[in-house]
Amino acid sequence: MIRRSPHFTFRAVDLRDQHEMLGVSYADELFMLELKPKGNALQIKPDSISRPLDVNKVKRVLGLLVNELDLEVLHSNIAISVSKPALAERYNKKIRDFEDPQFSHEKIAIEVGFGSGRHLLYQAQQHPDTLYIGIEIHTPSAQQVLKQIALQGLENVWVVNYDARLLLEMMPSNSCTHIYVHFPVPWDKKPHRRVISENFLRESLRVLEVEGELELRTDSDNYYLHALETFSLPPKIDFKVEKNRDLPIVSKYEDRWRAQEKDIYTLTVTAREDSLEKNRAYDFIFETIQVPNLVDLPTEALVASEYFIHFERQYQIVGEDSRMVRCAFGSFDKPEHKYLLQQGNQVVYYPQNPVKTEVNHLAHQQIGALLYG
């Protein structure tokens, strides 16, 4: 039996397949461990939605759990290597750090999907007066760059392991000199998943200062044509196209494409006017007007013109008359994935509130109406 403790705060059982989730509070991180039966054994791993970027935090928590329950370990990957470089933890930024950001430098640039980090780290080395915010959804890539920041002693790189399209909406208007998008996934079979879109262009131009630049590089003919069409949509736009332009530093992907003699396209959009600041006066607190109803939520996705809501899984909190719901919601092209955790009459988002966007707030209001009738 898992007892409540300062580190293990609640236990929830999936009503569909009986696997369990264990709430964790450790070193200023909230996340969950997933406990799944595997034959006569139990597999314990971090939950994909709330998993911290620092894998050593997860390993330490797993060690605490093994000791608390006196578990017999059949196989594990929780040994912490003392020879491998540690993550530069203070440069690992969470989405909540951008609600009221305190930037360390006056100049700011963003790289979306930095991959191996070659370009991001090179730019930071060459321009110490600029803060480079690298956004990468692939966790191992983000971890590797945080190690390189520590090894190289850089102080002007932030790493964010989140959806770049959502983070861009958190950035202040007219705040960046450059936004780099180098060799994004083409998504030829699922074009709606491409990072370059009309909305991404609009947000980029808002975030860029006057004369700031959005730079896309791609080896994909399809992506090039898609971006060319997208960049041509606004009634007034300033962009240029270059083919096989040389850079002082290239990614491993560009090395590969050049070896295959593929063409490399560069499209650069320049911002020409100041933008108004976005409304950020959104809160994500549910009113406690009555006991919430987490039992009769719809199982099919609810689709509105601007947003969707999908309640994916339901959990019973062990030892309490409370529930937890896994939920996807918000914009169709950049959805949020959160848990709704009941605490008495109050429901909160776990592990943190959604990004403060208008679409997310519209979905939040509808979720509140469904919970509290």
matplotlib code that plots the C-alpha trace (Angstrom):
import matplotlib.pyplot as plt

x = [0.0, 1.4, 1.1, 0.7, 3.9, 5.6, 6.7, 3.7, 0.6, -2.3, -3.0, -5.5, -6.9, -7.9, -11.5, -11.0, -8.1, -7.2, -3.6, -2.6, -1.2, 0.9, 1.1, 4.6, 5.9, 9.7, 12.2, 9.6, 8.2, 4.7, 4.4, 3.0, 4.3, 2.4, 2.0, 1.1, 0.8, 3.2, 2.4, 3.2, 5.3, 4.7, 6.1, 6.7, 7.6, 6.9, 3.7, 4.2, 2.2, 3.8, 7.3, 10.1, 12.9, 15.6, 15.6, 17.6, 14.7, 12.6, 15.3, 15.6, 11.8, 11.7, 14.5, 12.4, 9.4, 11.4, 12.7, 9.3, 7.5, 10.5, 10.1, 12.0, 13.5, 13.6, 14.9, 15.7, 17.2, 17.4, 21.2, 22.5, 25.8, 28.4, 30.5, 27.9, 27.5, 24.6, 21.8, 22.2, 19.0, 18.6, 18.4, 15.7, 12.6, 9.0, 6.0, 4.9, 8.2, 6.8, 3.6, 5.6, 9.0, 12.1, 14.6, 18.3, 19.3, 17.8, 18.1, 16.1, 16.1, 14.1, 15.0, 12.0, 13.0, 16.7, 17.4, 21.1, 21.5, 24.5, 23.0, 21.5, 24.8, 26.9, 24.7, 24.8, 28.6, 28.9, 26.4, 26.8, 24.6, 21.6, 19.4, 18.7, 15.5, 15.6, 12.2, 12.3, 9.5, 11.9, 13.0, 16.4, 17.5, 16.5, 18.4, 21.5, 21.6, 21.2, 24.3, 26.2, 25.2, 26.8, 29.9, 30.5, 29.7, 27.0, 24.8, 22.6, 20.6, 17.2, 15.8, 12.0, 10.6, 7.2, 5.1, 6.7, 3.4, 2.0, 5.1, 5.2, 1.8, 3.3, 6.1, 5.7, 5.1, 8.0, 10.5, 12.6, 15.3, 15.1, 12.9, 14.7, 12.9, 15.5, 14.5, 11.1, 9.4, 7.7, 4.6, 3.7, 0.9, -0.4, 0.2, -2.0, 0.8, 3.3, 4.7, 4.6, 1.0, -0.9, -1.4, 2.3, 3.3, 0.9, 2.3, 5.9, 5.3, 3.7, 6.7, 9.4, 10.6, 10.7, 13.3, 13.3, 13.4, 11.6, 14.0, 12.9, 15.3, 14.1, 15.3, 11.7, 10.2, 6.7, 7.5, 9.1, 6.0, 3.7, 5.7, 5.8, 2.0, 1.6, 4.0, 2.1, -1.3, -1.1, -2.2, 1.2, 4.3, 8.0, 10.0, 12.8, 13.8, 17.3, 18.5, 21.6, 22.8, 25.9, 25.8, 28.9, 27.3, 24.9, 22.9, 23.6, 20.5, 21.8, 25.2, 23.3, 21.2, 24.2, 26.0, 23.0, 23.2, 19.7, 18.6, 18.3, 15.7, 15.8, 12.7, 13.2, 10.2, 11.0, 8.7, 8.0, 5.7, 5.1, 2.4, 0.0, 0.5, -1.8, -4.5, -3.2, -5.9, -7.1, -7.5, -8.0, -9.7, -13.0, -15.7, -16.6, -20.3, -21.1, -19.6, -18.2, -19.5, -16.5, -18.7, -21.0, -18.6, -19.0, -16.8, -16.9, -14.8, -16.7, -15.9, -16.6, -15.6, -12.5, -11.6, -12.2, -12.4, -11.8, -12.1, -9.8, -9.6, -11.2, -9.5, -10.7, -8.6, -7.9, -9.3, -11.3, -14.6, -12.7, -11.7, -9.1, -9.7, -7.1, -8.1, -7.0, -8.4, -7.8, -6.7, -6.8, -3.2, -1.7, -3.7, -3.1, -2.9, -3.6, -5.3, -8.3, -7.7, -10.6, -9.7, -13.0, -15.3, -12.4, -11.0, -7.5, -5.3, -2.4, 0.6, 0.0, -2.5, -2.8, -1.1, -2.9, -4.5, -8.0, -8.7, -7.6, -9.8, -12.8, -12.3, -11.7, -15.1, -16.8, -15.1, -16.2, -19.8, -19.6, -18.1, -20.4, -23.5]
y = [0.0, 3.4, 5.9, 9.6, 11.4, 14.7, 13.2, 11.0, 13.1, 11.0, 7.7, 7.3, 4.2, 4.3, 3.3, 1.7, -0.7, -0.4, 0.9, 3.4, 6.9, 8.3, 12.0, 13.2, 16.5, 16.7, 19.5, 22.1, 19.7, 18.2, 15.1, 11.6, 8.0, 5.4, 2.0, -0.8, -4.5, -6.6, -10.2, -10.9, -7.7, -4.0, -1.5, 2.0, 4.9, 8.7, 9.9, 11.3, 14.5, 15.6, 14.1, 16.4, 17.2, 16.3, 12.5, 12.4, 13.8, 10.9, 8.4, 9.8, 9.6, 6.0, 5.2, 6.8, 4.7, 1.5, 2.1, 3.2, 0.1, -2.2, -3.4, -6.2, -4.7, -7.1, -4.5, -0.8, 2.2, 4.4, 4.5, 8.1, 8.4, 10.6, 10.7, 12.2, 16.0, 17.4, 19.5, 23.2, 23.2, 27.0, 27.4, 24.8, 27.0, 26.0, 27.4, 29.2, 31.2, 33.1, 34.3, 37.3, 36.8, 38.4, 38.1, 38.1, 40.1, 43.0, 41.2, 38.0, 35.4, 32.1, 28.9, 26.5, 22.8, 23.1, 19.4, 18.7, 22.3, 23.1, 26.3, 27.4, 27.0, 28.6, 31.7, 31.9, 31.7, 34.4, 36.8, 36.9, 40.0, 38.1, 35.6, 32.6, 30.7, 27.2, 25.4, 21.6, 19.1, 16.1, 15.5, 13.8, 16.8, 19.2, 17.3, 17.1, 20.8, 21.5, 19.4, 21.3, 24.6, 23.4, 22.0, 25.2, 27.6, 29.5, 32.0, 33.2, 30.1, 29.0, 25.6, 25.0, 21.5, 22.5, 23.2, 26.2, 27.4, 27.7, 29.3, 31.9, 33.1, 33.8, 36.0, 39.8, 41.7, 43.4, 41.5, 39.3, 40.1, 36.6, 33.5, 30.6, 27.5, 25.2, 22.0, 21.4, 18.0, 18.2, 16.3, 15.6, 13.1, 15.3, 18.9, 20.3, 19.4, 21.7, 24.4, 27.0, 28.2, 31.4, 31.7, 30.9, 33.7, 36.1, 35.4, 35.6, 39.0, 40.1, 38.9, 40.3, 43.8, 46.2, 44.8, 41.5, 38.3, 35.0, 32.6, 29.2, 26.7, 23.5, 20.8, 19.8, 21.0, 20.5, 22.5, 25.2, 25.6, 25.4, 28.2, 30.3, 30.1, 30.9, 33.8, 35.2, 35.3, 38.6, 41.7, 43.3, 41.2, 41.6, 38.3, 37.0, 33.6, 32.2, 28.9, 27.0, 29.9, 29.0, 29.4, 29.4, 26.5, 23.9, 21.1, 17.4, 17.2, 19.9, 18.1, 15.0, 16.9, 18.6, 15.3, 14.1, 17.3, 18.4, 22.0, 24.1, 26.8, 29.8, 32.1, 35.2, 37.3, 40.8, 42.6, 46.2, 47.6, 47.5, 45.2, 45.7, 43.7, 40.7, 40.4, 38.1, 38.8, 35.2, 33.1, 29.3, 28.9, 27.0, 28.5, 26.3, 27.0, 23.3, 19.9, 19.3, 16.5, 14.5, 11.3, 12.2, 13.9, 13.2, 10.5, 11.9, 15.0, 18.3, 20.4, 24.1, 26.5, 27.7, 24.9, 21.3, 19.4, 15.7, 13.9, 10.9, 8.9, 9.0, 8.0, 7.4, 9.0, 6.2, 6.8, 9.9, 10.7, 12.5, 11.9, 12.9, 13.3, 13.3, 16.0, 17.3, 20.7, 24.1, 24.9, 22.1, 22.7, 23.2, 21.4, 21.3, 18.0, 18.3, 16.5, 17.9, 17.0, 17.2, 18.6, 18.6, 21.0, 22.6, 21.3, 22.3, 21.7, 19.4, 19.7, 23.4, 25.8, 26.0, 28.6, 31.9, 32.1, 33.2, 29.8, 27.9, 30.2, 29.6, 25.8, 26.4, 28.1, 25.3, 22.7, 24.7, 24.6, 20.9, 20.3, 22.6, 22.6]
z = [0.0, -1.0, 1.9, 1.5, 2.2, 1.4, -1.9, -2.8, -2.6, -4.1, -5.8, -8.6, -10.3, -14.0, -14.2, -17.6, -17.2, -13.5, -14.0, -11.3, -11.2, -8.3, -7.7, -6.9, -5.4, -5.5, -5.8, -7.0, -9.6, -9.8, -11.9, -11.9, -12.0, -14.0, -12.4, -14.9, -14.2, -16.4, -15.8, -12.1, -11.9, -11.9, -14.4, -12.9, -15.2, -15.4, -17.0, -20.5, -19.9, -16.6, -16.9, -15.8, -18.3, -15.7, -15.7, -12.5, -10.6, -11.8, -10.9, -7.4, -6.9, -8.2, -5.7, -2.9, -3.9, -4.0, -0.5, 0.9, -0.4, 0.0, -3.6, -5.2, -8.3, -11.3, -13.8, -13.4, -15.0, -12.0, -11.4, -11.6, -13.5, -11.7, -14.9, -17.2, -17.2, -15.2, -16.8, -16.6, -14.5, -14.1, -17.8, -18.1, -18.2, -17.7, -19.5, -16.3, -16.4, -19.4, -17.7, -16.3, -17.9, -16.5, -19.4, -18.6, -21.7, -23.7, -27.0, -27.4, -30.2, -30.5, -32.2, -32.8, -32.9, -32.3, -32.7, -32.0, -30.9, -33.2, -34.5, -31.2, -29.3, -32.0, -32.1, -28.3, -28.4, -31.2, -29.6, -25.8, -25.7, -26.9, -24.9, -27.1, -26.2, -27.7, -27.9, -28.5, -28.0, -28.3, -24.7, -25.4, -27.6, -24.9, -22.3, -24.5, -25.1, -21.4, -20.8, -23.5, -21.8, -18.6, -20.4, -22.5, -19.6, -21.6, -19.7, -22.5, -23.5, -22.2, -23.1, -23.1, -23.6, -24.8, -28.0, -29.7, -31.0, -27.5, -26.1, -28.9, -27.7, -24.3, -25.6, -25.3, -28.5, -30.3, -28.1, -30.4, -33.0, -34.7, -34.9, -36.5, -37.8, -39.4, -41.1, -39.4, -39.9, -43.4, -42.3, -45.9, -45.0, -42.1, -43.3, -40.4, -38.1, -39.7, -37.5, -40.3, -40.6, -41.1, -37.3, -36.6, -39.1, -37.4, -33.9, -35.2, -36.7, -33.4, -31.3, -33.7, -33.2, -36.2, -38.7, -36.8, -38.9, -39.1, -40.9, -42.3, -43.8, -45.4, -47.8, -48.6, -51.9, -50.5, -47.3, -49.3, -51.5, -48.4, -46.7, -49.9, -50.1, -46.4, -46.4, -49.4, -47.7, -45.6, -47.6, -46.8, -46.2, -46.8, -47.4, -49.5, -50.9, -51.2, -52.5, -51.2, -49.0, -47.0, -43.2, -40.8, -38.9, -40.1, -38.5, -39.0, -41.1, -43.5, -43.6, -44.7, -47.3, -48.8, -49.1, -51.2, -53.2, -52.2, -52.6, -49.4, -49.3, -47.0, -46.6, -44.5, -43.3, -42.0, -39.5, -40.6, -37.8, -34.1, -32.7, -29.9, -26.7, -26.3, -23.7, -20.9, -18.3, -18.4, -15.3, -15.2, -11.9, -11.6, -9.4, -6.4, -6.6, -6.0, -6.0, -9.5, -11.6, -13.0, -13.4, -16.3, -18.6, -22.4, -23.8, -27.4, -28.3, -28.2, -31.2, -31.5, -34.2, -32.5, -30.0, -29.0, -25.7, -25.2, -21.8, -22.5, -19.2, -15.8, -12.5, -8.9, -6.2, -3.7, -0.2, -1.3, -2.9, -5.7, -9.3, -11.8, -15.6, -18.4, -20.9, -24.3, -25.3, -26.9, -30.4, -33.1, -34.2, -30.8, -28.2, -24.4, -22.5, -18.8, -15.9, -14.0, -10.4, -7.9, -4.4, -2.5, -4.3, -6.2, -9.5, -10.6, -13.6, -13.0, -13.1, -14.0, -15.6, -19.4, -21.5, -21.3, -24.7, -25.8, -27.3, -24.1, -22.0, -24.2, -23.7, -20.0, -19.7, -21.4, -19.2, -16.2, -17.4, -17.9, -14.4, -12.5, -14.6]

ax = plt.figure().add_subplot(projection="3d")
ax.plot(x, y, z, "-o")
ax.set_aspect("equal")
plt.show()
